[in-house]
């Protein structure tokens, strides 16, 4: 539930579009999901994120980890995302969507 509540969906959607993993159609799907609540928009975002595969999820983690505004700091801490996730032995390894899909899916239903 934490990720659905805290994820700044509009900002992350724009960043994923800029990175080439989401499309304007994805953005419209997220913005027009019914019921149109913060939680359902986050759930739609996460479902689309899972469809982007390993590389999309890696990019998502990199966006979170490299942001210097502090906007994603609490998410990074909770998800243990390191600045270089592939090199972090104790942190979250973002190299496998399949491995973390369960975490995201479980987060959606609590």
Backbone torsions as a table, in degrees:
resi	resn	phi	psi	omega
1	UNK	NA	-31.9	-178.4
2	UNK	-53.8	-50.7	-175.8
3	UNK	-62.6	-41.6	178.5
4	UNK	-63.3	-35.5	-177.8
5	UNK	-78.3	-33.8	-171.0
6	UNK	-101.2	-18.2	-175.9
7	UNK	-67.2	121.9	176.3
8	UNK	-78.7	86.0	-171.3
9	UNK	-57.1	-47.5	-178.8
10	UNK	-58.8	-43.6	-179.2
11	UNK	-67.0	-44.5	-179.6
12	UNK	-67.7	-35.9	177.7
13	UNK	-60.7	-46.3	179.3
14	UNK	-62.1	-41.1	179.8
15	UNK	-67.0	-37.2	178.4
16	UNK	-72.0	-30.7	173.7
17	UNK	-67.1	-46.8	179.9
18	UNK	-60.1	-33.4	179.8
19	UNK	-80.5	-9.0	176.4
20	UNK	89.7	13.1	-178.0
21	UNK	-102.1	-27.3	174.6
22	UNK	-110.3	158.5	178.1
23	UNK	-116.4	170.6	174.4
24	UNK	-61.9	-33.7	176.3
25	UNK	-62.8	-42.3	175.9
26	UNK	-59.7	-43.4	179.3
27	UNK	-59.1	-44.5	178.9
28	UNK	-64.0	-40.0	177.3
29	UNK	-60.8	-43.3	-180.0
30	UNK	-65.2	-47.3	-176.4
31	UNK	-69.6	-23.4	-175.8
32	UNK	-110.0	11.8	-179.9
33	UNK	-61.8	145.8	179.0
34	UNK	-116.1	136.8	-10.1
35	UNK	-66.5	147.3	-175.1
36	UNK	-88.8	85.2	177.3
37	UNK	-123.3	165.3	177.7
38	UNK	-56.2	-43.4	-177.9
39	UNK	-67.4	-41.2	-179.4
40	UNK	-71.9	-32.2	174.6
41	UNK	-65.9	-40.8	177.6
42	UNK	-64.7	-41.3	178.8
43	UNK	-62.9	-42.3	178.0
44	UNK	-63.5	-43.4	177.2
45	UNK	-56.4	-48.3	-177.2
46	UNK	-65.6	-37.3	176.6
47	UNK	-63.5	-42.6	177.8
48	UNK	-66.3	-40.2	177.7
49	UNK	-56.8	-43.0	179.6
50	UNK	-61.2	-31.0	179.6
51	UNK	-73.0	-14.9	-178.0
52	UNK	-81.0	-9.2	176.7
53	UNK	78.6	-171.2	-176.4
54	UNK	-56.8	-45.4	-176.0
55	UNK	-66.1	-39.0	177.1
56	UNK	-65.3	-41.5	179.9
57	UNK	-68.8	-38.3	176.4
58	UNK	-60.3	-43.2	179.0
59	UNK	-64.0	-42.9	176.3
60	UNK	-55.5	-47.6	179.3
61	UNK	-63.4	-41.4	179.8
62	UNK	-64.4	-40.1	177.7
63	UNK	-60.8	-46.1	178.8
64	UNK	-62.3	-45.2	-174.0
65	UNK	-71.7	-33.6	-173.2
66	UNK	-93.0	-5.4	-179.1
67	UNK	-68.0	128.4	-177.8
68	UNK	-99.9	-1.3	-177.1
69	UNK	-76.4	-17.4	-176.7
70	UNK	88.8	-3.9	-177.8
71	UNK	-59.5	-35.3	-174.3
72	UNK	-105.6	9.1	-173.4
73	UNK	-56.7	-46.6	-178.4
74	UNK	-66.1	-37.8	177.5
75	UNK	-64.1	-45.5	178.7
76	UNK	-57.4	-44.8	-179.1
77	UNK	-64.5	-47.5	-177.8
78	UNK	-64.8	-38.8	-177.7
79	UNK	-91.2	-1.3	180.0
80	UNK	54.6	46.0	178.8
81	UNK	-86.8	125.4	179.0
82	UNK	-95.3	160.8	179.5
83	UNK	-59.0	-39.8	176.1
84	UNK	-118.5	83.4	-172.0
85	UNK	-58.8	-30.9	-179.3
86	UNK	-70.3	-26.7	-177.8
87	UNK	-94.4	-8.9	-176.4
88	UNK	-83.3	119.6	-178.8
89	UNK	-82.1	-30.6	-177.8
90	UNK	-97.1	-18.4	-175.8
91	UNK	-89.6	-174.6	-179.4
92	UNK	-73.0	130.0	176.0
93	UNK	-94.6	110.5	-174.8
94	UNK	-85.4	12.4	-173.7
95	UNK	-79.2	-6.2	-178.9
96	UNK	-135.2	107.9	176.9
97	UNK	-62.1	-40.9	-178.2
98	UNK	-56.9	-41.8	-178.6
99	UNK	-63.4	-38.8	-175.2
100	UNK	-101.2	-3.2	176.3
101	UNK	-59.6	-37.5	178.5
102	UNK	-62.4	-38.5	179.3
103	UNK	-64.5	-47.1	-179.4
104	UNK	-65.1	-47.1	-179.3
105	UNK	-60.8	-43.6	179.7
106	UNK	-63.7	-38.7	-179.8
107	UNK	-62.4	-30.4	-177.3
108	UNK	-71.4	-25.2	-171.6
109	UNK	-105.1	8.3	178.6
110	UNK	-112.9	NA	NA
